[in-house]
């Protein structure tokens, strides 16, 4: 949203999105065809959890955090039973303990931006997923955020984005907060991109953002201003729609 990136195809967006999300990397998630075959032959030995074999049930008993019941997660998210099972397998491969802390989150994220420093942006993203602010992201936290981003209404997605940018969670976005976000994105992209990023570019992005979003010119952007401005921006609306049916 901050820089209104070029619109990408759904296929390209899907590949990039799944790569960037920790615990949901392509190597950890079976293909849809493999998943359908595997899940079709699976029998839930414990209806309350995401186990579909005796082996999975044993593994669940050894983790630090046991996920909520499958039926409960279905009610809380917009994912199907099969989608939750596939997501959990990917999450479990990357996070055997059942939770991911901030340092692990940053390590996973940094692998996809070796040319830059993604640690600050990863911290912001981690805080957006860590809704109960307990210093860790559980599978429930992960699929809840993912459900909002991928299956939520436009307002749901925009509210999630606003929460990401509202770093101190006081209900409004300041220029300082947005500048921190933009600097973290530029740091993540690295200094050796082509064309080279100008040093003043983050601040220019912030000024453009506030010129568009800060309707009453009071120096902060409220959720009402953010929603209204985004809903009137065709580029933002188009990029929001690209998340439909990513998985």
N, C-alpha and C positions, 0 to 999 in steps of 0.2 A: 503493500500500500504506500509506504513513504515515497518511493521513487516511481510508482506506476510502471513496473517492468513490462517489456513487450509481452503481448499475449502469446502463449505457447499452445501447442496442440495437446489434447488430453493425454495422448500416449507419452509425449515428452514430459509433461507435468507429472504423470503417474510415476515414471521412472525416477525423476528428480526428487519428488516428494518422499517416496519410500526410501530412497538412499539417505536423505537428510534426517529422517526420523530415527532416533536411537531405538534399538531393540526391534527394529522393523526393516532391517536391511535385506536386500534381495537374496543373499546367500543363506539367510536364516529362515526364509519363508518359502515353502514348497510352491511350485507353480499351481495355478488354479486346477489344471487337469489332474496333477498328482494329488492335490488336496481332496478333490472330489472322489477320486478312487479310494484314497486312504480313509476318508471320513465315511464313505458309503459302507465300507467293510468294518468300521469300528463299532463297538458296542460300549455304551457308557456304563462302566462298572460302578460309578458313584454319581448318581444324578445331581448331587449338590455341587459338584466341582467340574472343572474343565478337563477331567481325565477321561480318556476313551480307551484305556487299557489298564491291566493290572500294573504294568511297569510305570505308567504315568501316575497312577494312584500312589505308588511307592515314592516316586520322585516328589510328589506334592507333599508327602508327609515329612520330607527332609528339608524343605525350604524354610527360610525365615518368615516368609509372609505367605499365607494361604489366600488365594483369590476368593472373592465372593462367589456365591452360587451362580451357575450358568443362567438359570431362569431369571435371577435378580438382575444380572448384567444385561440380559436381553431387554428387560423392562426399563432399565436406566439409560440404555443407549439405543441407537438406531441400527445396530448390527444384528445379523442373523446368528443363529446357533453355530453354523458352520464357519462363518466369518470370525466369530469370537474364538473358535478353536484354532483356526489358522493363525490368528494374531497372537494367541497365547503361546503357541509353539515357537514362533519367532521371538517373542519376548523372553521365554524361558531359556532359549539358546544363548541369548545375549546376557540375560540377568538370571542366572541359576538360583540366586537367593530369593527371587520374587520381587525385589525392589532395586531401584537404581538411585545412587546418591549423586550429588552435583558433580563431584570429581569424575566419576565414571561416565556420567552424561557428557561432560566436556571432552573426555578422552575419545569416546565413540564419535562425537560430532567432529572433532578435529581431523579425523582420518579423511574426511571428504573435502577439507580445505587446507591441504598441506602447504599451499603457497602463502597462507596468511595466518592470522591469529584469530581463531573463532571462539576463544574462551569467554570473552565478555558477552557476545551475543548468545552463546550457549547457556550462560547463566540466566539471561533474561528469559530465554525460552523455557529453561528448567523451572523457573519461578512461575511461569504461566501454567505449566502442567501440574506443579505442586500446589494445588488449590487449598489444601489444608495447612500449608506452610510448616510441615513437620520435617523438612529437610530431605525428603525422599519422594520418589515417584513410584507408586505401586502399579500393578497391572490395571487396577480400577481407575487410577488417575490417568493412566495412559490412554485407555480406550474411551474414557469419558471425554477427554480433550479431542481425541481423534474423531469421535462421533460428531462432536460439534463442528469441527473443521470440515469434515467430509460430507456429513449428512444433515447438518443443522440448516435452519432457514437462513436467509441472507442476514437477518437481524442477529441470529445466534452467532454467525461467523464474525460479523462486524463487532459484536460485543466482546468476543474472544480476542480479536485483534486489538481492540481498545484496551483491554486488560493487560495485554502484552506491552503496550506502549506506556501505560500508566504505571511507571516503575514503583512509586511509593504507595500505590493503591488508594489514593485519596479522592478518586472520582474525577480527576481532570488531568490533562496532559499539558505540561509546561514546555517551553522552548528548550530548557535544559535537559529534560527527559528525552525529548525527541532528538536532540543533538547527540546525547549519549547513545541512543539507538542507531542513529545514522553513522556515527563514528565506529561503532562496533561492527556494522555491516561492511564499511569500507576496510576496516582492519581485517575482517574475515576474507574479503576478496583479495587482499594482498597488494603490495606496492608495484608488482610487475605485470599488471594487467595491460591489455591493449584494447582501446587506447588508454593511455595512462590517466589515472584519476587525479584531478587537480586537488590540491590541499584544501582549497576553500569550498569544494563541492558539497561536503556534508552540511555546512552552514547554509549554503544556497538552497539545498533541499528542504531544510527546516523552514526557511523563510517562505518558500513556495507552499509548503504544507500549511503554515499558519495563515498565509494570505487566502488560501482556499477554505480552510476549516474554521478559523476564528471569526465567526460571523459578527460578533459584537465588539471585536477588537479590544478585548480586555486582557489579552496576553496569555490566556489559557484556552484549551479546547475541551469542552464538556462532552459527555456521551451524546447528548441531544444534538450538538453541533456536528459531532463526528458522524453520527448516523445520517443526519439530513444531508450533509455534504457528500458522503460516500454514495448514498442512494441516487444522487443527481449526477454522479460521475459515471459515464458510460464505460470507460476503461476499467474502473474498479469493479463495476457490476459484472462486466464480462469476465474479469479474472476470478471473481467469486464463483461464477457458474462453472468454471473449468474444474473445480473440485468435485463436481457431481460425478458419481460413479467411478471415482478413482480406483476404488477396490470393490 
